[in-house]
Amino acid sequence: MFGAFFIQMTFSAARGNAINNPSRVNAPIGSIPLIEEIFAEYNKNIFVNWPSAFREYKKLKPFLLEQAFVIPRPTPYTYSFWQPWLENYYGQGMPLIRYAWIDSALKESLGR
């Protein structure tokens, strides 16, 4: 999961000459202003405000799909579950779990 997340996080499939960008979308970087505007806003929020960063990415996704730069393959469903007392975790995979913390008061109030 982290591989796909990293591709999204760096926009490497939609910016410049990258191995994940075989269609050469937005190459050279800046040739599609919409992608650059959203990327700039996304970069302000990544690692600071995850929900806002993901909202920015979601704004771009319809544009990328409409342009059909790449025809996405279907992927199997994946699910992430975590306890409600695990804070600052949004299901993004194990490498980023180190930024999460446990709300001990909430954990105790739930009888855990």
C-alpha positions as CSV (number, residue, x, y, z in Angstrom):
1,M,0.0,0.0,0.0
2,F,2.8,2.4,0.8
3,G,4.0,2.3,-2.8
4,A,0.7,3.5,-4.2
5,F,0.5,6.1,-1.4
6,F,4.0,7.4,-2.2
7,I,3.1,7.8,-5.9
8,Q,0.0,9.8,-4.9
9,M,2.0,11.8,-2.3
10,T,4.6,12.9,-4.7
11,F,2.3,13.3,-7.7
12,S,5.0,11.4,-9.7
13,A,2.3,10.0,-12.0
14,A,1.1,13.5,-13.0
15,R,4.2,15.6,-12.9
16,G,7.3,15.7,-15.1
17,N,9.4,12.9,-16.5
18,A,9.1,10.1,-13.9
19,I,9.0,6.4,-14.2
20,N,5.5,6.4,-12.9
21,N,4.4,8.9,-15.6
22,P,4.7,6.9,-18.9
23,S,2.2,9.3,-20.6
24,R,4.4,12.3,-19.8
25,V,1.6,14.1,-18.1
26,N,2.5,17.7,-17.2
27,A,6.0,17.3,-18.8
28,P,7.7,19.7,-18.6
29,I,6.5,20.4,-15.1
30,G,4.1,23.4,-15.2
31,S,2.6,22.7,-18.6
32,I,-0.8,22.0,-16.9
33,P,-1.4,24.8,-14.5
34,L,-4.3,23.0,-12.7
35,I,-2.0,20.2,-11.6
36,E,0.6,22.7,-10.3
37,E,-2.0,24.7,-8.4
38,I,-3.3,21.7,-6.6
39,F,0.2,20.3,-6.0
40,A,1.3,23.5,-4.4
41,E,-1.7,23.5,-2.0
42,Y,-1.2,19.8,-1.4
43,N,2.4,20.3,-0.4
44,K,1.4,23.0,2.1
45,N,-0.7,20.4,4.0
46,I,1.1,17.1,3.6
47,F,2.5,15.8,7.0
48,V,0.8,18.8,8.6
49,N,-2.9,18.4,7.8
50,W,-3.5,15.0,6.2
51,P,-7.3,15.4,5.7
52,S,-6.8,18.7,3.9
53,A,-4.0,17.2,1.7
54,F,-6.2,14.3,0.7
55,R,-9.0,16.7,-0.1
56,E,-6.7,18.5,-2.5
57,Y,-5.7,15.2,-4.2
58,K,-9.4,14.3,-4.5
59,K,-9.9,17.6,-6.3
60,L,-7.4,16.6,-8.9
61,K,-8.5,13.0,-9.5
62,P,-11.6,13.7,-11.6
63,F,-9.5,15.9,-13.9
64,L,-6.9,13.2,-14.4
65,L,-9.6,10.5,-15.1
66,E,-11.4,12.8,-17.6
67,Q,-8.2,13.4,-19.5
68,A,-7.5,9.6,-19.6
69,F,-3.7,10.0,-19.5
70,V,-3.6,6.5,-18.1
71,I,-6.4,3.9,-18.1
72,P,-6.4,2.7,-14.4
73,R,-6.7,-1.0,-13.8
74,P,-9.1,-2.2,-11.2
75,T,-7.6,-3.1,-7.9
76,P,-8.9,-5.3,-5.2
77,Y,-10.6,-3.8,-2.2
78,T,-8.4,-3.2,0.8
79,Y,-9.6,-2.2,4.2
80,S,-7.8,-0.6,7.2
81,F,-9.2,-0.9,10.7
82,W,-7.9,0.8,13.8
83,Q,-9.0,1.5,17.3
84,P,-10.8,4.9,17.9
85,W,-8.1,5.8,20.5
86,L,-5.3,5.7,17.9
87,E,-4.9,9.4,17.0
88,N,-3.3,11.0,13.9
89,Y,-3.7,7.8,11.9
90,Y,-5.8,7.7,8.7
91,G,-5.2,4.2,7.4
92,Q,-2.2,5.1,5.3
93,G,-0.1,2.0,6.2
94,M,2.6,0.9,8.6
95,P,5.5,3.2,7.7
96,L,3.6,6.2,8.9
97,I,2.3,4.6,12.1
98,R,5.2,6.2,14.0
99,Y,3.4,9.6,13.7
100,A,0.3,8.2,15.5
101,W,-0.2,8.2,19.2
102,I,-2.6,6.6,21.7
103,D,-5.2,8.6,23.5
104,S,-4.9,6.9,26.9
105,A,-7.9,8.6,28.4
106,L,-10.1,7.6,25.6
107,K,-8.7,4.1,25.7
108,E,-9.5,3.7,29.4
109,S,-12.9,5.2,29.0
110,L,-13.7,2.5,26.4
111,G,-12.6,-0.2,28.8
112,R,-9.5,-1.3,26.9
